[in-house]
Amino acid sequence: MSDLSAEDAKLVTLARAARARTRALEGAAVRDSDGRTYSACTVALDTVELSALQLAVAMALSSGVKGLEAGAVVTDAEQVDVNVVRHFAGAAIPVVRADGSGEVLDVVNT
């Protein structure tokens, strides 16, 4: 995580913790325009499925945020769907994709 700013590294740490705490497929975290963070994990029930990133954005929205600065997803998947961030926060929002050890695999901009 040395290539990341301290704030973005914190997002990866929060996403890793959310994933590990629940043993979910993914963990995610987002930072709002005021610097507050929200973390979540994948929800996979018979009646509802949400990616970790979708849930983290929903948590931020339910707290009344006006925008997002960045996000992070810890996953074994080769790609991350960042549409929820793009639809809420617009273009050029960085979303870090990292593996379970916290190694940054790439950064996708919305």
C-alpha positions as a printed Julia matrix, in Angstrom:
110×3 Matrix{Float64}:
   0.0     0.0     0.0
   3.02    2.28   -0.14
   1.83    3.88   -3.4
  -1.37    5.06   -1.74
  -1.92    8.18    0.3
  -2.48    7.59    4.0
  -6.2     8.27    3.55
  -6.54    5.75    0.71
  -4.51    3.17    2.64
  -6.98    3.63    5.5
  -9.82    2.75    3.11
  -8.06   -0.49    2.15
  -7.55   -1.32    5.83
 -11.22   -0.69    6.6
 -12.3    -2.8     3.61
 -10.0    -5.64    4.67
 -11.42   -5.53    8.19
 -15.03   -5.6     6.98
 -14.28   -8.6     4.78
 -12.35  -10.48    7.46
 -14.88   -9.75   10.22
 -17.7   -11.34    8.24
 -15.77  -13.74    5.99
 -17.58  -12.17    3.04
 -16.5   -12.32   -0.59
 -15.7    -8.61   -0.58
 -15.11   -5.74    1.76
 -15.35   -2.1     0.73
 -14.93    1.36    2.16
 -15.65    4.85    0.86
 -14.62    8.32    2.02
 -17.11   11.15    1.74
 -16.4    14.74    0.82
 -16.13   15.62    4.53
 -13.5    12.91    5.18
 -15.82   10.46    6.99
 -15.51    6.79    6.1
 -18.03    4.0     5.69
 -17.19    0.32    5.36
 -19.29   -2.69    4.44
 -19.18   -6.26    3.18
 -21.01   -8.24    0.53
 -24.6    -9.17    1.34
 -25.83  -12.35   -0.32
 -29.24  -13.5     0.89
 -32.03  -15.31   -0.9
 -33.96  -12.06   -1.23
 -31.23   -9.44   -1.7
 -27.72   -9.23   -3.07
 -25.5    -6.19   -2.67
 -21.85   -5.81   -3.44
 -19.7    -4.44   -0.64
 -19.21   -1.22   -2.6
 -22.95   -0.81   -3.18
 -23.61   -1.19    0.54
 -20.8     1.19    1.55
 -22.22    3.85   -0.79
 -25.73    3.21    0.53
 -24.48    3.67    4.09
 -22.87    6.96    3.12
 -26.05    8.1     1.36
 -28.18    7.19    4.36
 -25.93    9.42    6.47
 -26.7    12.37    4.22
 -23.39   12.81    2.41
 -23.23   15.08   -0.6
 -20.32   13.42   -2.42
 -17.5    10.88   -2.32
 -13.75   11.38   -2.65
 -12.54    7.78   -2.99
 -13.3     4.12   -2.43
 -11.58    0.79   -1.97
 -12.65   -2.81   -2.52
 -10.86   -5.88   -1.19
 -11.74   -8.83   -3.37
 -10.46  -11.87   -5.21
 -12.38  -10.79   -8.32
 -10.47   -9.59  -11.35
 -12.71   -6.54  -11.8
 -14.78   -4.24   -9.62
 -18.06   -2.69  -10.74
 -17.76    1.0    -9.81
 -21.07    2.1   -11.35
 -22.65    2.85   -7.98
 -19.85    5.32   -7.21
 -20.06    6.86  -10.69
 -23.84    7.3   -10.47
 -23.67    8.98   -7.08
 -20.37   10.87   -7.13
 -19.6    11.4   -10.81
 -16.48   10.94  -12.88
 -12.83   10.69  -11.81
 -13.44    9.17   -8.37
 -10.64    6.65   -7.65
 -11.6     3.19   -6.42
  -8.69    1.02   -5.28
  -8.92   -2.74   -5.87
  -6.8    -4.76   -3.45
  -6.42   -8.42   -2.57
  -6.98   -9.95    0.85
  -3.46   -9.1     2.0
  -4.0    -5.44    1.15
  -1.8    -5.45   -1.92
  -3.09   -2.91   -4.41
  -3.97   -4.56   -7.71
  -5.17   -1.46   -9.52
  -7.04    1.8    -9.22
 -10.15    2.33  -11.32
 -11.42    5.85  -11.89
 -15.16    6.27  -12.35
